[in-house]
Amino acid sequence: MTGVESEIGAERWLAENRAGVEPEEALAFFDGLPSVPVEQMIGRWRGSGLPTGSRLDGLLEAYGWYGKEFHGPESVHPLLFRGRGGRPRAVDPSLIPLGLLRDHAGLARLWPVRTTFGRLRPLLYTHRPKARLRTVEHRGVQTAAMVYDALPVIDVFRRIGADVVIGAMDMRGLPSPFFFLLERDRPA
């Protein structure tokens, strides 16, 4: 199978499973994808979840998640949220109670909590990078990964297409990876 045929197959799988897939099937799909070189991650990416039954499914989107931005290996904004007017703004993830979200995702889905976060979000904005890009070995494959500076989280990437990657969030205390998609943001 050529790279183009493989890419078409991956895009077809994604189109068929974007609304949800069993975690084992998502992991098998992830394992069958090619690696991503660090330099191919440079740029801004729009994010969306890939529902697998994880307690984190839909949580980022409920809070206005935009995606991620990679300026270089040492300069990464791991969480972009929509600010006023929809413009993406970087948020300092170390100020978000990640353990609480992981262990009590149901509470985080309540509208009073989401409303409070929306009001407090401007206090969380940052211009400083809060993660780095590295090549790591994950499940036997050397590929690009985003390592958070202050959290026990690594996002590992595999290539679906030229401008689409799947991420597997490996977080201490989360029993299985949380899967998400990133699509390269095109300049306006």
C-alpha positions, 0 to 999 in steps of 0.5 A, a space after each residue: 500500500 502506498 503512502 497515499 493509499 494509506 492516507 486515504 484509508 486513514 481519512 476514510 476510517 476517521 470519517 466513519 468513526 469521528 462520532 465515536 469509536 471503542 477505545 480498543 479500536 481507536 488504539 489499534 487505529 492509532 498504532 497503525 498510523 505513521 509517525 510525525 516528525 517534530 518539524 511537521 507539527 509547527 503551526 496552529 492546529 484546531 482541535 476536536 475530541 474523538 469520543 471513545 467513552 473516556 470521562 474526558 470526552 467532550 470536556 474541552 469542547 464544552 469549555 471553548 477549546 480551540 486547539 494547540 499552537 507549536 512555534 518550535 520545539 521549545 515554544 508550545 502553547 498546549 491549550 488554546 481557547 476561544 477568547 472574545 470574538 472567537 480569537 484563539 488565546 493561550 491558557 496556562 494549563 498549570 492553573 487548571 485543576 487537571 486532577 479534579 477534571 480527571 477524577 470528577 469530569 461530571 462536575 466540570 460539565 455543569 453549567 455553573 462550573 463552565 460559566 465560572 471558567 468562562 469568566 475566569 479564563 482571561 486570568 489564565 491567559 498567557 503569552 509564555 510557552 507551557 510545553 515543548 515538542 520532543 520525539 519520544 518512543 511510544 508503543 514502539 514508534 518514534 514520533 512527535 510528542 508534546 510534553 507539558 512543562 508543569 503537568 504529568 501529561 504527554 500528548 503523542 501524535 500520529 499522522 492521519 494526513 498531511 494536515 491532520 493528526 491524532 493525539 493520544 493524551 497520556 496522563 498520570 491517573 487516567 486509565 487509558 489514553 484520551 484521543 483527540 484530533 488536530 487539523 492544521 489551521 489555514 491562515 485567513 
